[in-house]
Amino acid sequence: PGAAVRRLAARMPGRDVGGGSHIRLGEVLVLGPETPGSRTMATGEPILFDRLDGETAARVALVPGGRETAAGFASYLATPLIARGVVVGCAIFARSPASPAFNQGDISLAGELASRAAVCIDNARLYGQERRTALALQQGLLPGQPHVPDGLEVAHRYLPVGASVVGGDWYDIVPLSGGRAALIVGDAMGHGPEAAAVMVQLRTAAHTLADLDLPPREVLRRLDRMAAGIAAAPFATCIYAVVDPPGRACEIAQAGHLPPALVPPGGDAALLDLPPGLPLGLGAESFLATRVPLAPGAALALYTDGLVESRARPLDEGLAALRSALGECLGRPGATLGDACDAVTAQLRQHGEDDITLVLARIPGDGA
């Protein structure tokens, strides 16, 4: 019986409120069923009273100076905090004997204040729930520490658009036979549960298909068929690359995705002119794969559009900025892929309005 509440805010004119007072912010209280706070939450109606109930008075008396503080008030008003038809708490007002006792006009004013406070509290609670859900999804859906074959360096970064928003970006790194590795980057348009649901299905399917060691064009063809069967699936793109360190090359196929960038050891980055393909789910009969030489020391960059496009920056300008950042960061002597990922995302993120994913892969140079 009663109600468990957490004190969120308190104000006593001329006195400090906090850990050293009998009103401690963040304190969890269990209000008995006969206390005004519990009664106003149970009935949804305001309550006027002129003295503290026995339970509250006993609790206040346990704190040094609490009894004297309570004696300074002679009129009380308890009102429920109701948001969207749900009681989320209560507010207690008190006046000293020097002020008139609370009346019906005060009840109306307190009700307006309580209504606004209740909506703010409920919004904060909902935001907290969404943020925890988003963080759990982001952590659970992204790949763990991948096994990268010997003879290949890989670094990756994923930056969500917001702490409480789940996006549609995904990436994966799958080791293959013969020292090769599959690099996958995809983007389901939009944010929220719908985009996340499609993203996790496509990512899981892509990882399974990669494990079968299918050619890149066949992986995309099967992903396309799967995406077409997802009800109300949003627009999704994907790029699939198989890096072959022993063969010093990579094979790449795209499904409506932005072109990868190749950064030679000299640091002059260029976008690869490859067949773009159709986005996933549109029923493409085939996808074209291209074999690209990958010299030791050259880096391959796969990314999503959140890195290069925003309302404040056209795509062409974003791609040019990406080339410049990659060339600058990877052209430095001894530059690591991890440092390059951090520097590139930091430079381009200032215009970001979407999730950002960047994957860099490199066959170490001779003597590295």
Secondary structure, DSSP 8 states (H G I E B T S, - for coil): --EEEE------TTS--STTSSS-TT-EEEE-TTSHHHHHHHHSS-EEESS--HHHHHHHHTSTTHHHHHTT--EEEEEEEEETTEEEEEEEEEE-TTS----HHHHHHHHHHHHHHHHHHHHHHHHHHHHHHHHHHHHHHS--S----TT-EEEEEEE-S-TT--EEEEEEEEE-GGG-EEEEEEEEEEESHHHHHHHHHHHHHHHHHHHTT--HHHHHHHHHHHHHTSTT---EEEEEEEEETTTTEEEEEEEB----EEE-TT---EE--------BTS--S---EEEEE--TT-EEEEE-GGGT-BTTB-HHHHHHHHHHHHHHHHTSTT--HHHHHHHHHHHHGGG--S-EEEEEEE---TT-
